[in-house]
Amino acid sequence: MKLALSVVFVFVVNCVGASAQSAPDFSGTWAMDLSRSEAAAQGTPIGPVTVVIRQAPGEVNIETTRNGRTEAVRYLPASAKATAATAGDVLGAFSWNGDKLVTRLVTDINKQAITVEEVRSLNPSGKEMTVELSLVVEHGYQSGGTGLVRSQNSPNTSKGVNVFVKQP
């Protein structure tokens, strides 16, 4: 009987410990390190890029400012995205892959559908964020000079890695 209670106790403690673990917090203001980011190597030089992330349990808001223009995207869990759209929202979906934050946004460029997937991870100190970017261009549309490397397997896919440093 004592052995059975001990096993149950260990199981409950492990379950509570596992559920108490939370996802990393990406909240804050991040500046792109242009010297270590592939987006900075594109044909047309880019200026400073700043990303502001506000993370809550059921929502992630990301504002990206580049060349004086700010784009705001609201990300919801994939299961909630379809029912939560409101007028004026740019709405994407987010999920977790271990300790990595994965965001997906379907948008358009020149009236062509583009799927943007970003996989964010933090270094151990939480002061540096790496963003693995994947763009999938639908219907065969391809743009040049993106600063991203096209996948050999799919000519409509571009990939790149950008590095951001947390601002005080």
Secondary structure, 3 states (H helix, E strand, C coil): CHHHHHHHHHHHHHHHHHHHCCCCCCCEEEEECHHHCHHHHCCCCCCCEEEEEEEECCEEEEEEEECCEEEEEEEEEHHHHHHHCCCCCCEEEEEEECCEEEEEEEEEECCEEEEEEEEEEECCCCCEEEEEEEEEEHHHCCCCCCCCEECCCCCCEEEEEEEEEECC
